[in-house]
Amino acid sequence: MTSKQRVVVIGGGMAAARLARRLCDGDGGRQARYAVTVIGEEPHAPYNRVLLAEVLAGRYAPEVIALPAVGGARWLSGVRAVRVDCDERLVHCDDGHALPYDLLVLATGSNPVLPPLRGLFAPGAGELPNGVHPFRTLDDCRALAAAEGRRAVVIGGGLLGVSAARALAERGAQVVLAHQGEHLMERQLDEAAGGLLRDHLHDLGVEVHTECRVRGLRTENGAVRAVELADGYALDADLVVLACGVRPRTGLAAAAGLTVRRGIVVDDALRTDDPRVFAIGDCAEHDGVTYGLAGPALDQADLLAARLLDDAARDYRGTRALTRLTLGGSGTGSGPAAVLDLAAFGETTPAPGDDVIRLSDATRSAYRRVVVRGDRLVGGILLGDLGTVGALARTWEGDEPLSAAPVLHLLTNDGGH
């Protein structure tokens, strides 16, 4: 009998869990080809990171977002890989173990960016002040959950910051969102959409400051007390959320001699420059792109599993990445806020010859700005009700011709100008 190939996956997130499940649940008995070990640094079972804001808001208990257990895989929780030896094909861990592999998959994810703020770290200290947290893990959620009645400042108005601000407001915190850019989520939205999003957050009880640069933190006895702005004004704070972006975790790969640019460089087979080492998810850079989104990470896990199981030899050609966010309607501001669904995707800057359709209705928080090329929807910024946004986003994801899609009327009906 042929012995199983040893597959070691470093990283215990969504991409790692998806890959392990695909390899262990392959039909026809093919899973017997692989003995899968997953090294997860977090002490928890894998969970759906997309739903962290719902846990923070109190809508879901932490166990609700747990991913199903992966039968047949050896899962090492609370263990950190500290070194990869590609010559000996060993992964050295912080618990003293050295795990041999035939194939290695790096699914190390990304780290939150910590901005260079005065007072973020005390001299000689490696810990953040009490009350200051990134928003990246289940432990971060749990640390922020006791927010009712507390003064919270969220630094950063991108997707993560907006999600955290909304969730804290639902928890009953007094929330201020400080964003350095001209409008919220400027990487995904234009000025008009950013303005509607700001209005919606206001209705949820979030005070938003754009073009607002944070200079530092004031602490007392190791705990945060205020956030200092560049203009000298100070925002009182019991909690501070750092939502300043993420950076691919590439340290293990770089130390092992693998090619790293922004992320761990992989080819169309998701293979690094070592033929026995692959990378998927937030840490991987394919064709110059790092995604930092769940959808592409799961696509990469599926494709790599298919290749390893000989189901398909297709190459990875990138993912049509879509940013999606739903902001709930339990407003705590001047009045109840309706649910706002948001999606941004594709090419939102038109090329010569493209058509741009723009519909806007501030009274209904509805906004559609889409770019059409021939009979295809090639990009868009959508805010509004769940049905409209979802239908248009699915049309783009499926690359359907507009003439054959049941959503053509959504681009041209009333509801704006």
C-alpha positions, 0 to 999 in steps of 0.5 A, a space after each residue: 500500500 502506498 503511504 499517505 503524503 504528509 500535507 502540513 498547512 500553516 494557518 488555522 483560518 478559513 482558507 486552511 479549513 476549506 483546503 483541509 476539508 476538501 482534501 479529507 472529504 474527497 470522494 472515491 477514497 482519494 482522501 487516503 492519499 493525504 495525511 493533513 495536519 493544520 497548525 493554527 495559532 489561535 486557541 479556537 476552532 476555525 471560524 468565519 472571520 467575515 461574521 466577526 462584526 456580527 459577534 461584536 454587535 451581539 447578533 451572534 454568539 461566538 459558537 455560531 460562526 464556528 466552522 464545521 470540524 474537519 474530520 480526518 485532519 489533525 488540527 493543532 490549535 494554539 500552536 505557532 509555527 516559528 521556522 520552515 526548513 525547506 531543505 529538510 522539509 520540516 516545520 518547527 513549532 513553538 511547542 518544540 515539535 518539528 513536523 515533517 511534510 511532503 507538501 507544505 501550504 502557507 495560509 498564514 493570513 495577514 496582520 493588522 497594521 498598527 499605525 505610528 501613534 505616540 503613546 501606542 506603546 510605552 517605552 520598552 513595552 510590547 503590549 498595547 495599552 488596556 482598551 486598545 485593540 485591533 479588530 481581526 480575531 475572535 479574541 479581539 471581539 471578546 475584548 471589545 464586547 463589554 462596550 455598552 455605555 463606553 466611549 469608543 474611538 475607531 481609527 480608520 474608515 475603511 471596510 473594517 473600521 465601518 464594520 467595527 463602528 456599526 457593531 460597537 454602536 449596536 452594543 450601546 457604545 458612544 462611537 466616534 469614527 476618525 478617518 484620515 481620508 476625504 470620505 469613508 471607504 475611499 478605496 471602494 466608494 466614490 464621494 457620493 456613496 461615501 456621503 450616503 454611508 456617512 449619513 447612515 452611520 450617523 443614523 446608527 449613532 456613530 459620529 464620523 470625522 473625515 479628513 481627521 488625522 490621529 496623532 497619538 493616544 493618552 494613557 493613564 496607568 497603562 490604559 487608554 484615556 483619550 485619542 489626540 488629533 493632529 489639530 490638538 483636539 482630544 477625543 475621550 476614549 475608554 476603547 480604541 479600535 485600530 482599523 488601519 488595514 492589514 498586511 500579509 504575514 510573510 515572515 516565515 516564507 521570507 526566512 525560508 528563502 521563498 520569494 516575497 514582495 507584498 505577499 508570498 509570490 505564487 504562480 498559476 498553480 499557487 506554488 511558490 518557487 519551492 515546488 513543494 510549498 504553496 501559499 493561499 489566502 491573504 498571505 499569497 500574491 498572485 500576478 502582483 495582486 494580494 486580495 485580503 478578502 474571504 472570497 479569493 481565499 476560498 477560491 484558491 483553497 478550492 483550486 489547490 485541493 482540486 489540483 492535489 486530488 487530480 480533479 482539475 489541472 486548471 490554473 488560477 487566473 485571479 478572482 472577481 473580488 467583490 466587497 460586500 457589507 450590510 449595515 443593520 437598522 437598529 439605529 441609536 441616533 436621531 431615528 431608526 435607520 433602515 438596513 443598508 446594503 453595499 457592494 463595490 466591484 470591478 472597474 469603477 473608473 470607465 475606459 474610453 467608450 464605456 457607458 456610465 449609469 448613475 442613479 441616486 436617491 438620498 431620501 432612500 439611501 439608494 445609489 447606483 453607479 455602474 460601468 457598462 462595456 458593450 453588453 457587460 457590467 464591468 464595475 459598480 458601486 451600489 448602495 441600497 436595498 438587499 434585492 437590488 444590490 444583490 442582483 446586480 452584484 451576482 450579474 457581475 460575478 457571473 459575467 452575464 450579458 445584460 441583455 440576458 440578465 433579469 436585472 436590466 431594469 434595475 439599471 434604468 428604472 426610477 429611484 434617482 437621477 
